[in-house]
Amino acid sequence: MAIVTISRECGSGGEEIGKAVARKLNYEYYNKAAIYRDIEKHGEQWLKWGVELDEHAPSIWERFDRSFAGYVSLVEHCLYEIALKNNVVILGRGGNWLLADIPYALRVRIIAPMEDRIRVVSDREGVNRESAEKILKFSDHERSIFLKRAYHREWDHADDYDMTFNTSHMSRDEVVKLIINEIPAREKQATPEAQERLRQLALAARVKSDIRTDYHVFIPTLEVVHDGTAIVLRGVSRDLKQQERVLEIARRSAGSTKIRSELHVRGT
């Protein structure tokens, strides 16, 4: 069992490569549409906000708005739930960062030179070169800023990927083959300890998303982690009443897992 995440530049062929890998491995393939379906389960309003916010450079107002924080936490929760299924290919949405500590997750980056990408987009969209270039520059900017605001990382940082492929230097079939060849080594790293770590991350993400999407509370600096023994909550709440509400949500969401609060009331 293994997990593959695909991060790609628009026009690089990353989506087609991800689909081909999933097909050849008989893995399930998850893209933006699949994640939207999961988000919609939490309410149509979150799906609406997702469509507005996804791959969009958030304004300063959106970055501090609860809808942005809630949407990002829902994406994280959905990605971890998908990863728990194993034998999956996940396209985009920052999966490479969320699964960085999971050794049986293969994190792939697909890139291509701008000129090659312009030709692809021009043919695909039926537009001239100038329009294709504008589409690509806008897409690159919006995606990179969204991911930086959501995960505080640069999307093209080489250390955040296990394999990076330039599709101008090799065919897509060659890239697919190289990815598939790496899967057996990843499967060997799916130890009980590694799988337990993923479950812990998924549980922490669920707790965080349940808090973030509750309209009665908003803690801008909220951090939720699993330290191996308990779910730990960190942040600053407005008052004791809100802090108790956060703890109530966390206990309900975490089930039998212990909750340890390191929350502080503002001004104390």
N, C-alpha and C positions, 0 to 999 in steps of 0.2 A: 504494500500500500504506500502511496506517496501523494504529494500535493504539488501542483505546478502553478506558479503565478506568472502572468505575462504582462509586462509593462511595455508599451510601444508608442512610438511617435506616429502621428497620423500620416498615413500614406506609406508606411514602412512594410506593410504586409503582416503586422503582428496579429491582427484578428484572424486572418486566414491560417496563419501558423498555429495559433492556439486551437482553432477548430480541428485542424488536421491532427495535432498531437492527441487531442481528446478522442478523436475517431479511431486512430490507430491503437491507442491504449485501451479503448473501450471505457474511457473515463467520462464522467459528466462534465459538461461545459457550462460555465456560468459567466455571463456578461452583464452589462448594465441593466438590460431588460429583466433578467432573472432576479437581480438584486432589488429592482423596483417592485417586483411582485412580492418579495419578502417584506419590504418596507410598507407596502400598502396594507399588510395585515395589521399594522399598528395604527391605521387610520388614513383616510383619503387625504387629510390635510398634510400629513407627512410626505405622501407621494407628491402632492402639488409642490411643496417646498423643495422636495428633492429634485424635481424637474427644473425648478428655478435656480437652484444652488449648485447642482452637480456640474463639475468641470467649468465652473464660472469663478472668476477672480472676485472674492467677496469684498464689498465695500467696507469701510471702517465701521459702519453701523451694523452691517450683517455679521461681522466678526464677533461683535459683542452682543448679538441678538440670540435669544434662546432657540430660535428656529434653526440657526446655523449649527450651534452646539448640539442640539438634539438630533439634527440630521446626520452629522458626522458620527455621533455615538451610535446611531442606528445602523449606519453603514459598517462600522467596526463590528457591531454585534452580529449582523447578517453574515459578514465575511468569516467570522470565527465559526458560526454555526455551519456554514458551508464546508469549511475546512475540516470540521469534525466528521463529516461524512467520508473523508478520505477518497482516494481515487478521483480527484477532481482537478479541473483546469480552471483557474480564476483569472479573468481578464480585467486588468486595471484596478481602480479603486484603492490603491495603496496596499494591496495584499503583500507586497514584498517587504514592507516595513512591519506590518502587523505580525507576520510569520517569521521574522528574522531569527527568533530564538528556537524555531522548530527545525531540527536537523533534517527531517525527511520532507521538508518543503524546498523545492527547487525554484529559485527566483531568477527569472529570465527577463532580459531587456532586449527589445528589438528596435534598431535604429536604421536610418538610411540618410544619404546626403540630401540636402534640400532640393537640388535639381531633379533627382530621381523621384522624390516625393511629389514635386510639382507635376511631373508627367503623369504619375499615378492618379492624383486628384483631378487633374485636367481631363483625363480620359474618363474617370469614374463619374464626375459631376457634369461633364459636357460643357466646361467653361474654358476660357482662354488662360494663357499662362499667368497673366497679371492677377486675375481673379483667384486662380488656384494658389498663388503665392500668398495673397491676402488671407485666404481661408486657413492656410497652414500656420502662418504667423499668429493669427488670432487664436487658433486652437492651441498652439504651443504655449502661448502666454497664459491663456485662461486655465489650462490644465496645470501648468507648473505653479501658478500662484495659488490655485485651490489646494493642491497637495501640500504646498509649503505652509499654508495657513492651517490645514487640517492636521498635518503630521510633523511640522517644523523640520522638514528635510527638503533638500534639493532633489528633484525627480531624476536628474541625470548623474547623480553621484555614483561612480563606479563601484565603490565598496558596498553599496546597497543591493548588489545583484551577484548571483553566483556565475551567471553566464551572460555575456553580451554579444549579440550578433548584428553585423552590418549586412543588410540584404543586398547591398550593391556588390559585395565581395563573394557571395555564394547564393545558390538558388534556395528557394523556400523549402524544397524537398530535402536539401542538405541540412538546413537548420532543423527541420523536424526530426531527421534521423539522429543528429547530435543530441538533441534534447531527450529523445527516447532512449538513447544509449546510456544516458546518465541515470535513468530511473532505477535500475537494479541496485545501484549504490545507495540511492536515497531510501529505498525500501528497507535495506538492512539497518538503517538508522531509526526506523520506526519502533523504538524500544518502548516497553511499558512506561518508563520514566518520561520519555519524550511525549508520548500520548497523554500522559497525566498532565504534563505542563500545558499542552494545548487545551485540555479541559479546564484547567485553572484560568487561563487567559480568556476563554470563552465565557466562563462564569462571571469574571470580573467585568467583562464587556457588557454582559446582560444586566448586571446590577447598575452599571453606569448609565446604560441607555434607559433603563426604567426610571432612574432619577432625573436624567436630562429631559425626558419627554413628559414629565409630570408638570402640569401648568401651575401647581401651587408652590413650587420651589425653583430657585435659580441660584446656583453657586458658580460664578464665572471661573473660578480656579479649581474646580473639583478634580480630584485625582482618585481613581479607584484601581487598586492592584491586589493581586493574590500573592501573599508572601510564602505560600506553601502550607500554612496552618490556618489562615483566616483571610477574609476579605478586609482590606484596610481602606478606610475612607479618609481623605485629606482635603482640606479646603477651609474657606472662611464663610460662615453663614451669617445671614442678617440678624437673626435673633435665636433664642432658645427654641421657640415654637417651630421655626423652620428646620432647625437642626434635628429636632425630634421627628419631624415629618420625613426627613432624609433617612434617618435611621430606621423608621418604620418601613419605608419602601425597600431599603437594602435588606432588612431581615426577611421580608416576604419574598424578595427576588432570589436571595441566596439559599433559601431552604434550610437544610441542616448545617450548612457551612457557617462557622463563626464569623461575627462581624466585630472588627476593632475600629473604634472611632478615634481619629486624630483631628476631628473637626474643631474649629475655634469660632467663637462668636465675635463678630466685628467689634473692635475696640477693647477686647479683653486680652 
